[in-house]
Amino acid sequence: MSRLFAVNTPMPAAKSRLRRLAATLTPRRRPGDYAQAVMDLGATLCSPRRPRCPLCPWVETCAAAATGSPEAFPVRRPKGTRPIRHGVAFWVERSDGSVLLRRRPESGLLGGMMEVPSTPWRADTWAKEEAAAEAPLKSRWRELPGIVRHVFTHFELRLTVLRGRVAASRAAGGIWCRPDRLHTHALPTLMKKIAAHARAAV
């Protein structure tokens, strides 16, 4: 119906108008058969991506076909730009080369999974000194070049990685793991990206 009448209102806002337009075509006799025929037409010829207009019985009266771009209908609402959040990840190394991992809180994004410790993720960028206050351990932090990008469903995350070294063996609420044993932990893709970034920079 969107193509037949070239309705420019984006979906889903156009649905009520499309229902009214469809009602003007529905015959009084055998309306069920007509509805089935229209659905078959949509499934076989008037498909979403590649409409087969030359075979369509309505091509002569189809307003979208007349535009030469029937695939432009139905009009879809433009996707909103994903907001960007920022954070700082802490690649903490012990004297034996092990790195610090900890478990994320059970609730929230990536809940209960292991992580490279990080600051909260927020709309504003983090200054190095501000981020250091969120670090799991005290260290002399060095910012690694580049950033880690990861796209979630509702936002894009950009992480700066700070590298620090500690002599203490305490794990600050986490565990120590040798870099060659990271694969033995259930690290989500984001954390694997952080580890790969840090190891490449080191």
Secondary structure in CASP SS format (residue, H / E / C, confidence):
PFRMAT SS
TARGET T0000
AUTHOR 0000-0000-0000
METHOD secondary structure of the structure
MODEL  1
M C 1.00
S C 1.00
R C 1.00
L C 1.00
F C 1.00
A C 1.00
V C 1.00
N C 1.00
T C 1.00
P C 1.00
M E 1.00
P C 1.00
A C 1.00
A C 1.00
K H 1.00
S H 1.00
R H 1.00
L H 1.00
R H 1.00
R H 1.00
L H 1.00
A H 1.00
A H 1.00
T C 1.00
L C 1.00
T C 1.00
P C 1.00
R C 1.00
R C 1.00
R C 1.00
P H 1.00
G H 1.00
D H 1.00
Y H 1.00
A H 1.00
Q H 1.00
A H 1.00
V H 1.00
M H 1.00
D H 1.00
L H 1.00
G H 1.00
A H 1.00
T H 1.00
L C 1.00
C C 1.00
S C 1.00
P C 1.00
R C 1.00
R C 1.00
P C 1.00
R C 1.00
C H 1.00
P H 1.00
L H 1.00
C C 1.00
P C 1.00
W C 1.00
V H 1.00
E H 1.00
T H 1.00
C C 1.00
A H 1.00
A H 1.00
A H 1.00
A H 1.00
T H 1.00
G C 1.00
S C 1.00
P H 1.00
E H 1.00
A H 1.00
F C 1.00
P C 1.00
V C 1.00
R E 1.00
R C 1.00
P C 1.00
K C 1.00
G C 1.00
T C 1.00
R C 1.00
P C 1.00
I E 1.00
R E 1.00
H E 1.00
G E 1.00
V E 1.00
A E 1.00
F E 1.00
W E 1.00
V E 1.00
E E 1.00
R E 1.00
S C 1.00
D C 1.00
G C 1.00
S C 1.00
V E 1.00
L E 1.00
L E 1.00
R E 1.00
R E 1.00
R C 1.00
P C 1.00
E C 1.00
S C 1.00
G C 1.00
L C 1.00
L C 1.00
G C 1.00
G C 1.00
M C 1.00
M E 1.00
E E 1.00
V C 1.00
P C 1.00
S E 1.00
T C 1.00
P C 1.00
W C 1.00
R E 1.00
A C 1.00
D C 1.00
T C 1.00
W C 1.00
A C 1.00
K H 1.00
E H 1.00
E H 1.00
A H 1.00
A H 1.00
A C 1.00
E C 1.00
A C 1.00
P C 1.00
L C 1.00
K C 1.00
S C 1.00
R C 1.00
W C 1.00
R E 1.00
E E 1.00
L C 1.00
P C 1.00
G C 1.00
I C 1.00
V E 1.00
R E 1.00
H E 1.00
V E 1.00
F C 1.00
T C 1.00
H C 1.00
F C 1.00
E E 1.00
L E 1.00
R E 1.00
L E 1.00
T E 1.00
V E 1.00
L E 1.00
R E 1.00
G E 1.00
R E 1.00
V E 1.00
A C 1.00
A C 1.00
S C 1.00
R C 1.00
A C 1.00
A C 1.00
G C 1.00
G C 1.00
I E 1.00
W E 1.00
C E 1.00
R C 1.00
P H 1.00
D H 1.00
R H 1.00
L H 1.00
H H 1.00
T H 1.00
H C 1.00
A C 1.00
L C 1.00
P C 1.00
T H 1.00
L H 1.00
M H 1.00
K H 1.00
K H 1.00
I H 1.00
A H 1.00
A H 1.00
H H 1.00
A H 1.00
R H 1.00
A H 1.00
A H 1.00
V C 1.00
END
